[in-house]
């Protein structure tokens, strides 16, 4: 395990819960890149505060307005290392208007190298959320777990920020 992110709580309890659930569900993530982790905040003021602090531990890649609120992306100077995965980016979304969020780590995302249908067919006992499967920018599927959410998409967040967003 690598050194925790200094300006945020340690991600390791969150990651331990998620990875234990992934293992319990027998989801094979061995060949997938875990490209980023998401940290949620309760207020826009906290978003602005953390956005500034995170620039001390990572390269600010972008801030985009998605679903009517800003989302910042950072490439960590010291990636998070957990088990056999290296997580190089962190996503920080501002809260959506009229939505309530608890501050903390919310989801991780994996880059998969197969179609969504092929991937989902491997796990017929799981109920994937597919509401974002037809998104124009980096479609995804997800699973809500007890410890948080895991999302699967075809391009890393860093690639999307650098090459696909306009």
Beta strands, then each sheet from edge to edge (+ up, - down):
strand 1: 33-40
strand 2: 58-66
strand 3: 69-82
strand 4: 85-93
strand 5: 104-111
strand 6: 140-145
strand 7: 148-153
sheet 1: 2+ 3- 4+ 1+ 5- 7- 6+
end
